[in-house]
Amino acid sequence: MSQTDFASLGLSPELLTNLASMGYAEMTPIQAQSLPPILAGKDVIAQGKTGSGKTAAFGLGLLSKLDIKRFCIQVLVLCPTRELADQVAKEIRKLARTTHNLKVLTLCGGMPFGPQLGSLEHGAHIIVGTPGRVEEHLRKGSLVLENLHTLVLDEADRMLEMGFQAALDAIIEKAPKQRQTLLFSATFPDQIQRIAKRIMQQPVLVKVESTHDSASIVQHFYKVENDEQRLPALRLLLLQFAPESAVVFCNTKKETQEIADALHKDGFSVLALHGDLEQRERDETLVRFANKSACILVATDVAARGLDIDNIEAVINYQLAHDSEVHVHRIGRSGRAGSKGFACSLFTDKDHYKVALIQDYLGQIITGEPLPPRSVLNNSPLQASMATLQIDSGKKQKIRPGDILGALTGENGIAGNQVGKIHLFDNWAYVAVSRDAVKPALKKLAEDKLKGRSVKVRWIRD
């Protein structure tokens, strides 16, 4: 039996059977290094990026320790965003398919408080949530951690960047001193080291190099005269490469919105993602970018964390990241799932310190390439292939993706290959359709019933 075989860990037969059914044959590097100390009950600091298999690492650890017969909160997992919390809860439920009667509850901001109170009264084994909302429940007494044995801080660096330090301190204050603490972080700044020192007992440090194949990402660096030249340079790059999906990284919320607005004015298919968006706007933006209804997403690092979107063709650093690890994390979003990706970074003389850090990290000298010729300004911006329709019914109305697909492609409907991704939320759903099928799709959904009831549909346009 190899060292990377899950069976070498002494997990329960039920968990091993489930792992096999999920196609988990061998452990990823972060799982192989962190699971043995986690299962031994030690505190662990693990450095690894999204997509490294970290959720399964702590998920298997906490499921192994759980006493299912004790119906009380035994585990708390904290995540920086609602999207990540939902993703983590989903993964834990998947891992626990063979563990009967397990209750996982999510507590996130941007969601109504009342239903969460009701769910907490019914009890749970595992809570996955965002620090602000978890701290609010603790303060109001609706959440009690006296039986907690495991605390997980997932993407701890992002939680600090988003200003959750005070909420984290308040939560840790209310957690039992005798517990296991697991801290996962893509980067490891000083602030994280200070927190770890304060809240952990002799932690085992696990560091896994990015498994993303850097050879599949072509990196380009372009020097611009000054900050005013960044936007014209960005236009040239987008018109030259015409990526079907690109994330443009900016360093501030204000800049993110300004760049998106400027590109939109120039006719580009673009959306902005930053911390000033309401939760629903944020959900809508991510759905539209993921389903190919927009080609370009202009985002801050914090907003783009946990971005679970396949096949992003290009990453463009409008501003260089503040440190080299974040730079590598950004460009690692392109060329996923075996496809080729590329990254473009703009820099000025003022960025010499950041450039030096990236040079050290990459082990190569960075020299600016010439920008595309001005003649590319004659090209038309690439338009998105899909459009998004929003339906005023969702999970709570028992709507499933198959119902929407069936309604669209039924008698006198549109073709199946004109329907793209379908995303369901509690009280609404989004479906992507080909741009040339928007009118017939709207007509079909407006005239027909969905699950026996009439629904309102709107085409989301800028």
C-alpha positions as CSV (number, residue, x, y, z in Angstrom):
1,M,0.0,0.0,0.0
2,S,1.5,3.4,-1.0
3,Q,1.9,6.3,1.3
4,T,-0.6,8.3,-0.7
5,D,-3.3,5.7,-0.5
6,F,-6.3,6.8,1.6
7,A,-6.5,3.3,3.0
8,S,-3.1,3.9,4.7
9,L,-4.7,6.4,7.1
10,G,-6.8,4.0,9.1
11,L,-10.1,5.7,8.1
12,S,-13.4,4.0,8.8
13,P,-14.6,1.5,6.1
14,E,-17.6,3.7,5.4
15,L,-15.4,6.7,4.6
16,L,-13.1,4.7,2.4
17,T,-16.0,3.2,0.5
18,N,-17.4,6.7,-0.1
19,L,-14.0,8.1,-1.2
20,A,-13.7,5.3,-3.7
21,S,-17.2,6.0,-5.0
22,M,-16.2,9.7,-5.4
23,G,-13.1,8.6,-7.5
24,Y,-10.6,9.7,-4.8
25,A,-7.9,7.1,-5.3
26,E,-4.8,8.8,-4.1
27,M,-4.2,11.7,-1.7
28,T,-3.1,15.1,-3.1
29,P,0.2,16.4,-1.6
30,I,-1.6,18.6,0.9
31,Q,-3.8,15.6,2.0
32,A,-0.8,13.3,2.3
33,Q,1.1,15.7,4.5
34,S,-1.7,17.2,6.6
35,L,-4.0,14.2,7.2
36,P,-1.7,12.1,9.5
37,P,-1.2,15.0,12.0
38,I,-4.8,16.0,11.7
39,L,-6.0,12.5,12.5
40,A,-3.5,12.3,15.4
41,G,-5.3,15.3,16.9
42,K,-2.5,17.8,16.4
43,D,-2.9,21.5,15.5
44,V,-2.0,22.0,11.9
45,I,-1.0,25.0,9.8
46,A,-1.3,24.1,6.1
47,Q,-0.3,26.4,3.3
48,G,-2.0,25.5,0.0
49,K,-4.1,27.1,-2.6
50,T,-7.7,26.6,-3.7
51,G,-7.9,23.4,-5.7
52,S,-5.2,21.6,-3.7
53,G,-7.7,19.3,-2.0
54,K,-7.5,21.1,1.4
55,T,-11.3,20.9,2.0
56,A,-11.1,17.1,1.8
57,A,-8.0,17.1,4.1
58,F,-9.8,18.9,7.0
59,G,-13.2,17.4,6.1
60,L,-11.9,13.8,6.5
61,G,-10.1,14.8,9.7
62,L,-13.2,16.3,11.4
63,L,-15.5,13.5,10.2
64,S,-13.2,10.9,11.7
65,K,-13.4,12.6,15.1
66,L,-17.1,13.3,15.1
67,D,-19.4,11.5,17.5
68,I,-22.6,11.3,15.5
69,K,-24.7,10.1,18.5
70,R,-23.9,13.4,20.3
71,F,-26.3,15.9,18.6
72,C,-24.4,19.1,19.4
73,I,-22.0,21.5,17.7
74,Q,-18.6,19.7,17.6
75,V,-16.9,21.5,14.7
76,L,-16.8,25.1,13.4
77,V,-15.3,25.9,10.0
78,L,-14.8,29.6,9.3
79,C,-14.5,30.9,5.7
80,P,-14.1,34.4,4.3
81,T,-17.0,34.4,1.9
82,R,-20.5,32.9,1.5
83,E,-19.5,31.2,-1.8
84,L,-16.6,29.4,-0.1
85,A,-18.7,28.5,2.9
86,D,-21.3,26.9,0.6
87,Q,-18.6,25.1,-1.4
88,V,-17.0,23.7,1.9
89,A,-20.4,22.6,3.3
90,K,-21.2,20.9,0.0
91,E,-17.9,19.0,0.0
92,I,-18.3,17.9,3.7
93,R,-21.8,16.6,3.0
94,K,-20.4,14.7,0.0
95,L,-17.6,13.2,2.1
96,A,-20.2,12.3,4.7
97,R,-22.6,10.5,2.4
98,T,-22.1,7.2,4.2
99,T,-22.3,8.9,7.7
100,H,-26.0,8.8,8.5
101,N,-27.9,11.6,10.2
102,L,-25.0,14.1,10.0
103,K,-26.2,17.7,10.1
104,V,-24.1,20.4,8.5
105,L,-25.4,24.0,8.8
106,T,-24.2,27.2,7.1
107,L,-24.3,30.5,8.9
108,C,-23.4,33.3,6.5
109,G,-24.0,37.1,6.2
110,G,-26.1,38.3,3.4
111,M,-28.7,35.7,4.3
112,P,-31.9,36.3,6.5
113,F,-31.1,35.9,10.2
114,G,-34.5,34.4,11.2
115,P,-34.3,31.0,9.4
116,Q,-30.8,30.5,10.8
117,L,-32.2,30.9,14.3
118,G,-34.8,28.2,13.5
119,S,-32.1,25.9,12.1
120,L,-29.8,26.4,15.1
121,E,-32.7,25.5,17.4
122,H,-33.0,22.1,15.6
123,G,-29.3,21.5,16.2
124,A,-26.3,20.5,14.1
125,H,-23.0,18.7,14.3
126,I,-20.9,21.0,12.0
127,I,-21.2,24.7,11.5
128,V,-19.7,26.3,8.4
129,G,-19.9,30.1,8.3
130,T,-18.4,33.5,7.8
131,P,-16.9,35.2,10.9
132,G,-19.3,38.2,11.0
133,R,-22.4,36.1,11.1
134,V,-21.0,33.4,13.4
135,E,-19.9,36.1,15.9
136,E,-23.4,37.7,15.8
137,H,-25.0,34.4,16.7
138,L,-22.5,33.9,19.5
139,R,-23.2,37.3,20.8
140,K,-26.9,36.8,20.8
141,G,-26.6,33.4,22.5
142,S,-28.2,31.5,19.5
143,L,-24.9,29.6,19.0
144,V,-23.0,27.9,21.8
145,L,-19.6,26.3,21.4
146,E,-19.2,24.5,24.7
147,N,-19.0,21.1,23.0
148,L,-16.6,22.2,20.2
149,H,-13.6,20.0,19.6
150,T,-12.3,21.3,16.2
151,L,-12.0,24.8,14.9
152,V,-11.0,25.3,11.2
153,L,-9.9,28.6,9.8
154,D,-10.1,28.2,6.0
155,E,-8.3,30.8,3.8
156,A,-7.3,32.6,7.0
157,D,-5.2,35.2,5.0
158,R,-8.4,36.4,3.2
159,M,-10.4,36.6,6.4
160,L,-7.8,39.0,7.7
161,E,-7.6,41.0,4.5
162,M,-11.4,41.4,4.6
163,G,-11.2,42.9,8.1
164,F,-12.4,39.9,10.1
165,Q,-9.7,40.1,12.8
166,A,-12.0,41.4,15.6
167,A,-14.7,38.9,14.7
168,L,-12.2,36.0,14.7
169,D,-10.8,37.1,18.1
170,A,-14.4,37.2,19.6
171,I,-15.1,33.7,18.2
172,I,-11.9,32.2,19.5
173,E,-12.5,33.8,22.9
174,K,-15.8,31.8,23.1
175,A,-14.3,28.5,21.9
176,P,-13.1,25.9,24.4
177,K,-9.4,26.2,25.1
178,Q,-9.0,22.4,24.8
179,R,-9.6,21.9,21.1
180,Q,-7.9,21.1,17.8
181,T,-7.2,24.1,15.6
182,L,-6.6,23.7,11.9
183,L,-5.5,26.8,9.9
184,F,-5.4,26.8,6.0
185,S,-4.0,29.7,4.1
186,A,-2.8,30.2,0.5
187,T,-0.2,32.8,1.7
188,F,1.5,33.1,5.1
189,P,1.9,36.8,6.0
190,D,3.2,37.9,9.4
191,Q,-0.3,38.6,10.7
192,I,-1.2,34.9,10.2
193,Q,2.0,33.8,12.0
194,R,1.0,36.0,15.0
195,I,-2.5,34.6,15.1
196,A,-1.2,31.0,14.9
197,K,1.2,31.6,17.8
198,R,-1.6,32.9,19.9
199,I,-4.4,30.4,19.2
200,M,-2.6,27.1,18.4
201,Q,-0.7,24.5,20.5
202,Q,2.6,23.4,18.9
203,P,1.2,23.3,15.4
204,V,2.6,21.1,12.7
205,L,3.5,23.2,9.6
206,V,2.7,21.7,6.2
207,K,3.7,23.6,3.1
208,V,2.7,22.4,-0.4
209,E,4.1,24.0,-3.5
210,S,1.4,24.9,-6.1
211,T,0.5,21.9,-8.1
212,H,-0.6,24.1,-10.9
213,D,1.5,23.4,-13.9
214,S,3.3,26.7,-14.5
215,A,4.4,25.4,-17.8
216,S,0.8,25.6,-19.0
217,I,0.7,29.3,-18.2
218,V,2.5,31.7,-20.6
219,Q,3.4,34.9,-18.7
220,H,3.8,38.3,-20.4
221,F,5.0,41.5,-18.8
222,Y,4.4,44.9,-20.3
223,K,6.0,48.2,-19.1
224,V,3.9,51.3,-19.3
225,E,5.1,54.9,-18.8
226,N,2.7,55.8,-15.9
227,D,-0.6,54.9,-14.3
228,E,-2.6,56.8,-17.0
229,Q,-1.2,54.5,-19.6
230,R,-2.6,51.3,-17.9
231,L,-6.1,51.6,-19.3
232,P,-5.0,52.2,-23.0
233,A,-2.6,49.2,-22.6
234,L,-5.4,47.0,-21.2
235,R,-7.6,47.9,-24.2
236,L,-4.8,46.9,-26.6
237,L,-4.2,43.6,-24.9
238,L,-7.9,42.7,-24.8
239,L,-8.3,43.6,-28.5
240,Q,-5.1,41.7,-29.5
241,F,-5.8,38.5,-27.6
242,A,-9.6,38.6,-27.6
243,P,-10.0,36.1,-24.7
244,E,-13.3,34.4,-24.3
245,S,-12.9,34.6,-20.6
246,A,-10.5,36.9,-18.7
247,V,-10.1,38.1,-15.1
248,V,-8.5,41.6,-14.8
249,F,-7.1,42.1,-11.3
250,C,-7.0,45.6,-9.7
251,N,-5.9,46.5,-6.2
252,T,-8.8,48.6,-5.0
253,K,-12.6,48.5,-5.1
254,K,-12.8,52.0,-6.6
255,E,-10.4,51.2,-9.4
256,T,-12.2,47.9,-10.2
257,Q,-15.5,49.7,-10.8
258,E,-13.9,52.5,-12.8
259,I,-12.0,50.1,-15.1
260,A,-15.1,48.0,-15.7
261,D,-17.2,51.1,-16.4
262,A,-14.6,52.4,-18.9
263,L,-14.4,49.1,-20.7
264,H,-18.2,48.8,-20.8
265,K,-18.3,52.2,-22.4
266,D,-15.9,51.0,-25.1
267,G,-18.2,48.1,-26.0
268,F,-16.5,45.3,-24.1
269,S,-18.5,42.5,-22.5
270,V,-17.5,43.2,-18.9
271,L,-18.6,42.9,-15.2
272,A,-17.1,44.2,-11.9
273,L,-16.6,42.1,-8.8
274,H,-15.6,43.8,-5.5
275,G,-16.6,44.1,-1.9
276,D,-19.1,46.9,-2.3
277,L,-21.5,44.7,-4.1
278,E,-24.6,43.4,-2.3
279,Q,-24.7,39.6,-2.0
280,R,-27.3,39.2,-4.7
281,E,-25.4,41.4,-7.1
282,R,-22.2,39.4,-6.4
283,D,-24.1,36.1,-7.0
284,E,-25.5,37.4,-10.2
285,T,-22.0,38.6,-11.4
286,L,-20.4,35.3,-10.7
287,V,-23.2,33.4,-12.4
288,R,-23.0,35.6,-15.5
289,F,-19.2,35.2,-15.8
290,A,-19.2,31.5,-15.2
291,N,-22.0,30.8,-17.7
292,K,-20.2,32.8,-20.5
293,S,-22.7,35.8,-20.5
294,A,-19.7,38.1,-20.0
295,C,-16.1,37.8,-21.3
296,I,-14.3,39.9,-18.8
297,L,-14.4,40.1,-15.0
298,V,-12.6,43.0,-13.4
299,A,-12.0,42.0,-9.7
300,T,-10.1,42.6,-6.5
301,D,-8.2,39.7,-5.0
302,V,-10.5,39.5,-2.0
303,A,-13.7,39.3,-4.2
304,A,-12.1,36.7,-6.5
305,R,-11.1,34.4,-3.8
306,G,-12.8,31.0,-4.0
307,L,-13.7,31.8,-7.6
308,D,-14.6,28.3,-8.8
309,I,-14.7,28.9,-12.6
310,D,-13.1,26.5,-15.1
311,N,-11.2,27.4,-18.2
312,I,-10.4,31.0,-17.6
313,E,-8.3,31.8,-20.6
314,A,-6.4,34.8,-19.5
315,V,-5.5,36.7,-16.3
316,I,-4.4,40.3,-16.6
317,N,-2.8,42.1,-13.7
318,Y,-3.8,45.8,-14.2
319,Q,-1.8,46.4,-11.1
320,L,0.8,44.0,-9.8
321,A,-0.1,42.2,-6.6
322,H,1.4,43.4,-3.3
323,D,3.3,40.2,-2.9
324,S,4.7,37.5,-5.1
325,E,2.6,34.6,-3.7
326,V,-0.6,36.5,-4.5
327,H,0.8,37.1,-8.0
328,V,1.3,33.3,-8.5
329,H,-2.2,32.6,-7.0
330,R,-3.8,35.1,-9.4
331,I,-2.2,33.7,-12.5
332,G,-3.0,30.1,-11.4
333,R,-6.6,30.8,-12.2
334,S,-5.9,30.7,-15.9
335,G,-5.3,27.5,-17.9
336,R,-7.1,25.2,-15.5
337,A,-8.5,21.8,-16.3
338,G,-5.6,21.0,-18.7
339,S,-6.2,24.0,-21.0
340,K,-3.5,26.4,-22.0
341,G,-3.7,29.8,-20.2
342,F,-1.8,33.0,-20.3
343,A,-1.2,35.9,-18.0
344,C,-0.4,39.6,-18.8
345,S,1.0,42.0,-16.2
346,L,1.4,45.7,-16.5
347,F,4.1,47.6,-14.5
348,T,5.7,51.0,-14.3
349,D,9.0,52.2,-12.9
350,K,7.3,52.7,-9.5
351,D,6.7,49.0,-9.3
352,H,10.4,48.1,-9.2
353,Y,10.1,46.6,-5.7
354,K,7.1,44.3,-6.7
355,V,8.9,43.3,-9.9
356,A,12.0,42.4,-7.9
357,L,9.9,40.1,-5.6
358,I,8.3,38.4,-8.6
359,Q,11.7,37.9,-10.3
360,D,13.0,36.2,-7.2
361,Y,10.0,34.0,-6.9
362,L,9.9,33.0,-10.5
363,G,13.7,32.8,-10.8
364,Q,13.7,34.8,-14.0
365,I,14.5,38.3,-15.2
366,I,11.5,40.4,-16.1
367,T,11.8,42.6,-19.1
368,G,8.9,44.5,-20.7
369,E,7.6,43.2,-24.0
370,P,6.3,45.7,-26.6
371,L,2.5,46.2,-26.4
372,P,0.3,45.3,-29.3
373,P,0.3,47.8,-32.2
374,R,-2.3,50.6,-32.2
375,S,-3.8,49.1,-35.3
376,V,-5.6,46.5,-33.1
377,L,-7.9,49.4,-32.0
378,N,-9.7,48.8,-35.3
379,N,-10.8,45.4,-34.0
380,S,-14.2,45.1,-32.4
381,P,-14.4,43.9,-28.8
382,L,-15.3,40.2,-28.5
383,Q,-18.9,39.7,-27.4
384,A,-20.1,37.0,-25.0
385,S,-21.7,33.9,-26.6
386,M,-24.5,33.5,-24.0
387,A,-27.1,35.6,-22.3
388,T,-28.6,35.1,-18.8
389,L,-32.3,34.8,-18.0
390,Q,-33.5,35.1,-14.4
391,I,-36.5,33.1,-13.2
392,D,-38.4,34.0,-10.1
393,S,-38.5,30.4,-8.7
394,G,-35.7,28.3,-7.1
395,K,-34.9,25.5,-4.7
396,K,-37.6,26.5,-2.2
397,Q,-40.2,26.1,-5.0
398,K,-38.7,22.6,-5.6
399,I,-37.4,23.7,-9.1
400,R,-34.6,21.5,-10.5
401,P,-32.3,22.1,-13.4
402,G,-34.1,19.4,-15.4
403,D,-37.4,21.3,-15.0
404,I,-35.9,24.4,-16.6
405,L,-34.2,22.5,-19.4
406,G,-37.4,20.7,-20.1
407,A,-39.5,23.9,-20.2
408,L,-37.1,25.5,-22.6
409,T,-36.6,22.6,-25.0
410,G,-40.2,21.3,-24.9
411,E,-42.7,21.6,-27.8
412,N,-41.8,24.7,-30.0
413,G,-38.9,25.4,-27.7
414,I,-35.2,26.1,-28.3
415,A,-32.6,23.4,-29.1
416,G,-30.8,21.7,-26.2
417,N,-27.4,22.9,-27.4
418,Q,-28.7,26.5,-27.0
419,V,-29.1,26.1,-23.3
420,G,-26.0,26.6,-21.1
421,K,-25.4,26.5,-17.4
422,I,-28.3,26.5,-14.9
423,H,-27.7,27.9,-11.4
424,L,-30.3,27.5,-8.6
425,F,-30.7,29.7,-5.6
426,D,-33.4,29.6,-2.9
427,N,-36.0,31.7,-4.6
428,W,-34.7,32.3,-8.1
429,A,-32.7,30.6,-10.8
430,Y,-30.4,31.7,-13.6
431,V,-30.2,29.9,-17.0
432,A,-27.8,30.8,-19.8
433,V,-29.1,30.6,-23.4
434,S,-27.4,31.4,-26.7
435,R,-27.7,35.1,-27.6
436,D,-29.7,34.2,-30.7
437,A,-32.2,32.2,-28.6
438,V,-33.0,34.9,-26.1
439,K,-36.4,36.0,-27.6
440,P,-37.8,32.5,-28.2
441,A,-36.6,31.4,-24.7
442,L,-38.2,34.3,-23.0
443,K,-41.5,33.7,-24.9
444,K,-41.4,29.9,-24.1
445,L,-40.9,30.4,-20.4
446,A,-43.5,33.3,-20.2
447,E,-46.1,31.2,-22.0
448,D,-45.5,27.8,-20.4
449,K,-45.8,26.8,-16.7
450,L,-42.8,25.6,-14.7
451,K,-43.7,22.8,-12.2
452,G,-47.4,23.7,-12.7
453,R,-47.0,27.5,-12.0
454,S,-46.5,30.6,-14.1
455,V,-43.1,32.2,-13.6
456,K,-41.7,35.7,-14.3
457,V,-38.6,35.8,-16.4
458,R,-36.2,38.7,-17.2
459,W,-33.2,39.0,-19.4
460,I,-30.3,40.4,-17.4
461,R,-28.6,43.1,-19.4
462,D,-26.2,45.9,-18.6
